[in-house]
Amino acid sequence: MKASEVMDPHPSTLKPTDTIECAASHIMDNRYRNLPVVDDNFCYVGMFGVNCLLKQVIPKQVFMDKGLKNVGFIHESFDDLFQRFAEVKDQPISICMSHDIKPVSPDTPLTETLLQLYETRSSIPVVEPGSCKLLGMISYWDVGRKIMQFKDEC
Amino acid sequence: MHEFAKADMLFGMSPLWFSATLFVVTYVVIVTERLNRAIISMMAAALMIISGVLTQQQAVQGVDFNTIGLLTGMMIIVGVTRDSGVFQYLAIASAKLVKADPWGILVMLTLVTALLSALLDNVTTVLLVAPITLLITDTLKLNAYPYLFAEIFASNIGGTSTLIGDPPNIMIGSATGLGYNDFLFNLAPIAVLVLVVTMVPIYLIWGRQLKAEPHLRNKVMLYREKDAIKDWVLLKKSLFVLTLVMVGFIVGHDYGLQPATVAMFGAALLLLLNSFPYSQEKQTEMVAKTLADVEWITIFFFIGLFILVYGVESTGLLEMLAHQVLALTEGDKNVTAIAILFVSAVASTVVDNIPFVATMIPLIKNMALSMGGQQELLPLWWSLALGSCLGGNGSLVGASANLIVAGFAERSGQPIRFLPFMLIAFPLMMLSIIISAFYVNFRYF
C-alpha cells in the first residue's frame, strides 16, 4: 500500500496570510492539532498548529537560544496569557509556521509513511512529486481507521 | 624570565622573523573572526613547533597550567551550580527588593551582575542574568537596551575586581604569583568607584525616563523567587563548595596553594557530592554532561596562545619590544604604567583582551631589570589588569560577554548595534580609564 491510499484528499487548510487569531479559532473549534498551510496555488508551504499557539502565550525568553530553563517562578492568570496572545493575534501565521515536517509523495510505501508519522508526531502532508502541490494529508485517525476496520467486534 | 635553547629552524629560517610573522598573521586572523579562535591558536602553536622555533617539550613548558586549571575548575563549578537556579533567584529577589521600580531594577541587576562577575566569570554571569532581564523588561513593557547596556558594563567592571573575575586577571595572577587578596585589595576599590560613576551617565541618559505601569510592576512582584530554585540539595552543596573555594582563594595563597589547585579541588568535590548518591552509570552520565559544558574552545584557545607567545618570547622579540617601550617612556615607571593602562584599554576595545594580555605579560616581565626588580612592576600589572578588563567595555567586540548580551538582545528583537553602542560605551570606558589613571597615580606613585 502507498501513502495516497490512506490520505485525506480534501484536508482543511490555512493560508500564510491568515491571522493567528483566525487560525486559532479554526483550530480550537475543530480540535485540530496541525493544519497544512498552502498558498494561492495550493502549494504546500508549512504547517501551523497548537504548538505555535502555545508558544505565543509562553514568555519568549524560554525559546531563545540559551534562554530561561526554569519558569516555575512565574505565576500567571488566563488574562495574562491572553494579553500575550493579543500582542500577536493580528500577525500572519507565517511568522510561526513549522517547516520541520517533511512531506511525503503519494507513492511513499505505507510502512515508511507510518514511520514518518510516528517520528514527526503530527499529521503529514502528501505533496505532488516535482512540485509543491498539496494532494492530501495523512493523520493518525486516517491510518488507524483503515487498520481497525479489520478488528473483531468489542 | 625563561632560558631558551637556540632554535633549530626548518629551512634555516630566522626564528625571530618567522615567529613575528606568525604572531602578526595569527592576530589578524583572530581579529577578522573568519575562523574559530581555537583553531587559529592551535594551528599557530603547531607551526611554532613544526618550524623549529620551539620543541614540543618547550611548547608544553610554555602553557600556563595554573590559568588552564583555574578556568576549567571554575567552569565545572559554575556549570553544576547554575542548574540549581540560584542565579535566577538572586535576579528575581533583587528586582522585588526595589518593588519592581524600573530604575531600581536596573541598579539591582547591575549590582548582581557585577557581584557574580567578580565571583564567577563574565560570560557565565551574563548568560544567567540577560534572559531574566529580558523577561522582566518584557513584563514591564520597557526597552531592554539600558538594562543590557548596564549589565555589559557591570560584567566587565565586576570582573576587574578579583583574580578570577576576568581571564586577563587569571593570566596576570598566574604569571606573577599575585594572589586573590592582592587583586581584591588593589582592584576592588577602583572597580566599585568606576561602577558608581558609570551609573551616573546611565541614569542621565536612560534612567530618568524609565517608568512602568503599577499593574505591570505588580506582575513582577508576583514572581516567586523561591520557585526559581529547582534543586535545594544541589543548591546547598554548590554554595558549600563555592564558599570553600572562595576561602581557599583567600587563604590558600599564604600556604602555597595555587588558584588552579583550589578550583580543581572544588570542582572535584562538587562533582563527588553531586554524583555520590547515584549509580555508576548515572554518575558517568552526569560527569560527562558537566564536562561537555566546559568551554573547551576557550581552553584550547588559551593553550595555543600560550605556546605562540612563548615561541615569540623565545626569540627575544618581546625583550626588544620591552626595551623600545622603556625608551619611549624614558624608563619612567609612572609614565609606563599610564601608557600600559591606556594602550591596553584601547587595544582591548578592538581586539580580544586574552591574546593582548598573553603578549603583554612577558613584555612587562622583561622590564623588571630596568625598573629595579619584580616588586617595582606591581603598578604596571595593575595598569594592565585595569586597562584590559575595563577596555572590554569600549565596543561590542571588546569582550565575549558583550557579544553574548548582544546575541540575547538580537533574539529578543531589540538589537544592540555596533556603532550606537560604541558612541556611548567608548567615552564611558575612557572615563573609567581616566579614573583608573588617577587611582594608579595616587596609590602607587
Interface residues (C-beta under 8 A of the other chain):
Chain A: P59 K60 Q61 M64 D65 K66 G67 L68 N70 G72 F73 I74 H75 E76 D80
Chain B: G85 Q88 I92 L127 P131 I132 L134 L135 D138 K219 L222 Y223 R224 E225 K226 D227 A228 K230 G407 F408 R411 S412
